[in-house]
Amino acid sequence: MDKKAYQRIGGIELEIKVIKPQDQAYGEFDDGKIVEQKPIGFSGEGSLINRLGPLFYWAWGHSQGPAGIGLHPHQGFEIITYVLKGKTYHRDTLGTESFVGEGGAQLMQTGSGVSHAEALKEPSETFQIWFEPHLSQAIKSTPTYLQYNSEDFSVTDKKGVMIKTILGNDSPMKIVTDAGMWDIRIPKGTVYTHNLSQNRTLAGLAIRGDGAFSLDTNEPTRFAHKDFVAVQSGRGEEVAIQALDKDLRIFLIEVPTEVDYPLYRKPR
């Protein structure tokens, strides 16, 4: 971990963690045709963080050409695949066959159980993100699959900062787990402010460019391309994110720091 900074505001200690790529997990599929950097991985994969509240898993996958992952099962979790570049193919035991293009997303609420297969039809870049609802309730529900195109999501221009809302507010994609998700592009030298509510955690992955996080008037905490940043707040605060030497694209996820239901304990 490159940096662990604490900033005290009004008697509340706020924590900013910057996790470098070497402290994240790594994985691959299809004989290395798909490689993954995992800010939040499974046990034994080497990631410094193995969950943030109900944010259970986060993989950033890349392929240089066609590749695939065969049919495999899931149960209980809510799984989002977000396509940063290229096109993905999905089929499952619900009878679904679909393609999702750049900027689009697919949602599996895996409920009582579903198996699916994935394929990348061209050079691609994707996120796969798992959220954990109350599993003892979720596994009683019928599994579902939903697909969204890029234009289904709203994009807001906030003084030159482009904010695409994937989860939360007016997003058409709804999940049971309490979570928000945004794909944000910040021009060089510009500051974007995110309102972080009380007892919430904000996680960010720098997809393009470098930047800095700051809280109140304290010294900014710098991060670089591919770094994973987590901010935890004991009370509501404004988190400022600045693009430094070039334009910054950062993917943000906000979740409760703690939930009022038992969470699955990943094996060691």
N, C-alpha and C positions, 0 to 999 in steps of 0.2 A: 504494500500500500504506500503510495507516494506521499500522501499528506493526510493528517487527521487534525482538523482545526476546531477549536471551540470558541464560541463568541457568546459572551454573557450580556443579556439584554433584560433589564428590569428584574434581575435576580434569577432569570431562567437561563440555563445553559443549553445552547443550541449547538448541535454537532454537524460538521460538514466532513464527509469522508470522500477522498478521491482515490479510486481503485484503478491502478494502471493495468494495461492488458495482460501483463505477466502474472498478475494476481487474480485474473479472471479464469474461468474454465475454458477448455478447448475440446472440440469434438469433430468427428468427420463421419461421413456416410458414403456409400457407393464407391468403395475403394479410393476415398479421398477426393472424389469429384465434387462433393459438398463439404466445405469446411466451416466450422462455427466458432465464433468467439462468444462466450457465455458470461455476461455480467453476473447472472444468477444461474448456477448449474445444479446438477444433482450431486448427491453425496459421493465423495471419492473422485470427483472430476477436477478438483483443485481450485474452485472459486472461493475467494475470501468470504463472500456473502452467499448464503444458501437460501435466504428468503428475506423479504421485507414485508412484514405483516402478511396479508393475503396474496402478495405478489410472490409466486412460488418458483417461477422459472422464466428465464429470458435468454433466448439464443439469437445471435446475429449471423445468419447463414449467407455464404457466397458460393456461387458456382461459375465456372468459366465456359460452360456449355451444358448440353442436356445431361440430366442426372435424376435419380429418383430414390425414394424410400418405400419399401414394400409395405404390404398390409400389416398393420399393428394395432393393438387395442388401447383404448382409453376409457376411464370411468370417473365420474364425479366432477372433474375439473372443467373450467371454462377456458377454452384455448382459442387465441386469436392469432391468425397469420396475417401480417401486414407486408405488402409487397412494395419495396423501395425501388426496385428495378427489375425489368423482365416480366415473365409470365409464369404462373404456377398452375398446375393441374391437380385436381382433387377428385378422388372417388371414395365411397364409403359403403358400409353394409346397410345404410338406409336407402340405397339405390341412387345416391347422388353422383353426378359427374359434372364437373364445372371447371372453368378457367377463370383465374383472377389476374388482371393486368396491373400495371404500375399505378401505385397510389390507392389500389383497392385493398379489401380485407375480406377474410372469411372468419366466421365464428362457429365453433363447435361447442355446444353445451352438452357434454358427454354423458351426463345423467347416469342411467343404469348400465350403460356400456355401449360402445360403438367402436368399430375398427375402420381405419382409413389408410389410404396410400397417397403419397405425394410425389409429384414429378415437376422438375424445372425444365421447360422446353427450350430455353435459350440462356445466355449468360444472365444471371439473376442475383438479386440481393433481397433478403427477406428477414423479417423478425418473426419469431414464434414466441408468444408470451402466454404463460399460464397463470390464471387466477384461481384461488381456492375459496369457494363458497362453503357453507356448512355442509360437509361431505355426507354426514348421516342423513341429511334431508335431500341433498342433490342426487344421491344414488337411487332415490325412489322416483325420480322424474324421468320422463321420456326424452331420450337424446334428440337433439335437433342440429341442423346445419343451416346457416344463413350466409349469403354472399352480398358484398357491397362493392360498387364501383367507386372510383376516385371522386367522381362528381356528386356522389351521394352525401359526401361530407362537406360541411361548411368551412369556408376559409375567410378569416377576418384579417383585415389590414389595420394594424395598430401602429400608426406613425412609422410605416415602412416595414414593420415586423409582420410576417405572414404566419398566421396561427391556424393550423388545420386541426379541427377537433375530431378525434377518433372515438373517444368515449366521454360521456358527460354532456351537460348543457343540452343543445339541440341535436346531438348526434342521433342518427337513426339506429345505431347499434346499441342495444341495451343488454346488460348482463345483471346477474343476481348480486355478484360481488361488488362492494363499494369501491369504485376506482374511476379515475379520470386519465385520459391519454391524449397527448397533443404532439403533432409534428410541426416544429417551429423553425423558421428561417429568419435569422437576425443579420442585417447588413453590418459590415465592418464598422466598428466604433459605436454601434448603437446598443442601447440597454433595453432589455425587456424585463418587465416586473411581473412576477407570479405571486398571487396572494395565497400563502400557505396557511390553511386553517389550523386551529388548535389540535394538538395531538395527531398531526398528520405527518407523513413522510413523502418527500419528493425525490424521485430518482430520475437521473438524466444520463443519456448516452450521447456523446459527441460524435455524430455521424460524419460531419465534415467540419473542418476548421477547429480553432482553439478559442478558449474563452475564460471567463472568470465568474464565480458565484460570490455574492456579497449579501450580508444581512446588516441592516441599519447603516451605521457609518463606519463599521469596522473594515480592516484591510481586506481586500478581495482575496479569495482562494482561487488560484489559477488551475485550469485543466487543459488537456490537449486532446487532439483527435484520437478517438477510440477509448478515451478515459470514461469511466463510469463514476458518477457523482451521486451521493445520497445525502439529503439534508433532513434532519429531524427537528421538529419544533414542539416545545411544550405548550406554546400558546400561539395565537395567530400572528403571523409576521409576513412582511413583504420580502421576497427573495428576488434580488436583481441579478440578471444574467447578461453579461456583456460579451459581444463579439470583439476579438482583439485585432489581429493582423490581417484577417480576411473575413469574408462572410462565414457565419456559423449556422450549421443545421444541427439541431439537437432534438432528440425525442424524449419527452417528459412523461412520467407516470406518477400519479399521486394516489396514495392509499392510506387508510388509517394505520397508525403505528401499531395499534393493538385492536383486536376484534373481540366481540362478546360471545364467541363460540370456539370450541376446541379446534386447533389446527393440527394437521397431519405432521408427525415427527419424522423427518427424513432419517433413514438409517445412517449410521456413521460409516 
